[in-house]
Amino acid sequence: MVSTNLTELLATYIHALHILHFHGVLDGYGHLSVRNPNNPPTFFLMGRLAPALVSGPDDIGEFRVSDAEPVAPGMPEPPIERYIHSELLKRYPAANVVLHGHPPELISYSVSDVPLRPWILDTEVPVFDIFKYLDPIDPQTVLVNTPRLGSALAAVFDSCPVYSDGNATTEYCHDQDVPAVEDNHSRFPAHNLVLMQSHGFAAVATDIKTMTFLSVYAVVRARIQADALQIQHAYTGKPARGDGGIAYLTPRQVRDGWSVHIPTIERPWQLWTREVRVNPLYRNELDAHH
């Protein structure tokens, strides 16, 4: 029997999975986790099923942050890439939610040399190339299916945010607009989203609603950037290079814009939950409105 607070948390968790599917962030694959607020060394993670089909507590397991193993027998079998979640939650105690998905809009940037520059996320999103960390005898797949690979991915979230003005690229780890990452990893990482080459993306957030907002608009903004690049090319007859013709935001503008958006996320959350409540595909056994 879960407590009332955990029931509310897991109800929100299930809503988020449905919303992320509805808006194309997750498909038949992908997964979301949330740290247990009553026991931070553990986290909740859906079993090995499509996100849209998660409907109740029986579909969700509790796992240890230390090694991604179940806290008790009888837990649902977790996704193969559960180490994405355990290693990120281990490295960044200030992060409580981890997401991994495969939207085509983000994969396109992971396989090209065009930097993803979502306006509300980051000055430039780093790319994790798993093939640099695989041994020659390892299966050459993109799956983060070991603690070592999960740890390598988590470290990329600490890489310096960068900003390109079309002529030069600057690292901002020690810039006044982006505080340096603390050595003990006691705060949030430098990036909240990292692309995974030929695979998808991983993201961290402080709570489920923020993660949902972040990831839905990451896909939207990636689509807008792709459209802007195409329009610029069509208008000039030449491929856009660097920031030429594209009005990207500066690091200060990104930071200030994010602080303005965060207090407003309840508005889209209310819309998104209504969308999935009225759609018969999605069932949420813990939703008090049903």
N, C-alpha and C positions, 0 to 999 in steps of 0.2 A: 504494500500500500504506500503510495507516494504522498508526501505532504502537499498541502494546498499550494504553497509557494512553488514547489517543483511541478505540480500539475499545471499551474499557469505558465511556467517556463517552457514545459514540453508542449503545451498547446500553441504557444508562440512559435516554438521550433517547428512544429508540423505545418503551421500556417506559412512559415518562411519557405519551407521546402516546396509547398504548393505554388507559392507566388513566384519563386525562382524558376520553377518549371513553366508556369503560365507565361512568363516574360522571356523565355528562351535562354536563361542563364544555365539551367540544368536540363538535360534530356533524360534518356533512359539510364544514363550513368551520372556520376558526380555525387558529391556528398558534403554534408554540413555537420559540424560538431559544435558543442557548447560546453564550457567548463562547468562542473557542478559547483554552484555557489555555496552549498553546504559542506562540500568536501573538495577543495580546490585541487588536490592531487589526482582527481579523477575527472573524466569528461563523458558526456553523453554523445553517442554516435549512432546513426541509423544502421540497420543491418544491410545485408547485401541484396537490396531490391531497388527498383526505380524510385526516385525521390517523390514523384507524383502519387505513388501508391502507399507511402507511409501514412498510417491512419491512427495509430495508438501506441501505448506503452510497450506492447508486445513486439513492436517493430524497432524498438530503440534499446540499445545496450549501454552499460556503464563500463568504462575502460580506464586503466591506469595511465596517467600521463607519462610515467617513468618508462614504460615499455609497450604500451598499447595493448596490453593483455586484459581480458575481462576480469572484473573484480569478484565475480562469483560464477559458478557453473550455470549453464542453461541460458547464457546470453545469446542473442542473435549473432550469427556469423558476421563479422565486420567486413567492410570493403578491403580489398587487397592493399589499397594505398592508405591504410589507417595511420601509417607513420608520418604522413604529411601533417596530420592533426597532432599527434603526440609530440613530435619534435618541435613544431611551432609553439605549442602551448608550454612546452618545457623551457624553450629558450626565452620566451617573452611572457613573464608572469602577468604583465599588464594587459595582454590580449586574452580574451575569453571566448572568442568565436573564430572558427577557421572554416573556410569554404574552398572546395576544389570543383571546377567545372570545365566544360569544353565548348563554349559558344564559338561558332565560326568567326564572328566578328573579331574576337581576340586572337584566335589561332592564326589568322592572317598576318597579324603583326609579329607573332612569335617566329614566323618562318621567313620574314623579310628583314631588310635592314632599315625599314622605316620605323622610327621610334614612335611608340604610342604615347601621346601627350594628352590624356583626358584632362579637361579643364578643372574638374573639381577634385582630382585625385592626387596628382603628383606632377612635378615638372617633366619627368621622363620615367617611364616604367621599365625596370630592368628585366632581363630575360635569363632564365635558368636553363643552361644547356646540360642536360643530364648525361650526354655522351662523353663529356669531359671527366665524369666521375665513375664511369663503368670500367671494370677491368676487362681485358681482352677475352677472358673466358666467360664473362657474364653474358646472359641473353641481351642482345642489343635492342631493348625495348624502352619506351618512354615511361614505364610504370615506376613510381616511387614506392617500391615494395620492400625496402629494408630500412632500419633505423639510420644507417650510414647515409643513404640517399636522402632520407627525410631531413637529416641534420645539414647536409650540403644545401638543400633547398632553403631551409630556414636561415642559413647564413646570408643568403642573397638579400633577404629583407633588411639586413644591416648595411648593405652597400650604400655608398654616398649618393644622395639625390643629385641629379645633374641638370643643368640647364644649358641649352644651346641657343645662341643668338644668330645662327646661320654662318658665323665666322669662326667661332670658338666654342668649346664645350667646357663648362666650369663645374667642379664638384663643390657641393654646398655643405659638406659635413661640418665644416668649421666656419661657415658663414653666419652672420648674425640672424639671418632669417630662418635658418634651420639649425637648431642646437645639435651639438655633437652627440653621437650615440654613446651612452654610458657603457663602460667596460663590463659591468656586472649584469647588463641586459635587464635592469630593473624597470625600465620604462618601455613604452611602445616602440616598435622598430622604426627605422628611417622610412620604410615604405610600407604601405598597407596592401599593395597588390604587386604580384610578380608574375610575369608571363612564363610559361613553361614551353620550351621550343618543341614545335610539332605536336603539341599535346593540349594545352589549355592554359589555365591560370590557377593560382592559389591566392587567397586573400585572408587578412586578419582584421578583426574589429573588436571593440570593447563589448558590444552587445548584439543581439540578433537583429533588431530593427535597423541599427546602423549598418550592419553587414548587408542586409537586404537592399537598403538604399544605395550603398556603395556599389554593389555588384550589378544591380539593374541599370544604374546610370553609367557604369563602366562600359557596358555593352552599347547603350545608347550613344555615349560620347565617342566610342570607337567607330560606330557607324557614321556619326556626323563628321569625324575627321576624315574617314575614307571618302565620303561624299565631297567634302571641301577640297581634298586633293584632286579628285576627278574633275570638279568644276574648274579649279585653277588650271589644270592641264588643258581642258577644253577651251578655256578662255585665252590662254597665252599660246597654245600650240606646243608648249614645252613642259616636260615633267617638272613638278615643283621640287626644288632642292632646298634642304635645310628648312628655314622658316620663311623663305621667300613667298610672299603673297598670302600667308596663313597667319592669322592674328592669334597666336598662342599667348597664354598668360605668363607673367613672370612668377618666380617662386613666392614673392610677397602676395601677389594677387591670388594665387592658388590657396595659400594659407588663409588669407582673410575671407575668401569666398567659402571655404570649407566651414569656417567658424560661423558664418551666416546661415548656411544650409542646415547644419546639424539640428538646431532647435525646431526646424520645420518638418522633420521627417514623419511626424505623426500624421500629417495630412495625406501623403501618398500611402502610408501604411493602412489607413482606414479605407481608402479606395481599393487597394490591392486585396485586403482581406475580404471585402465585399465581393470582389470579382471571383475569388476562389470559393467562397461560401455558396454562391448561387450556381456554381458549375458542378454538375453531378459527378464528374470525374474524381473530384477531391473529397475525401472524408476525413474529418478530424473529430475523433471520439472524445477529445478533451475540451472541445470548444463549448464554452458556456452558452453560446447563442444557439446551439443545436439541441 
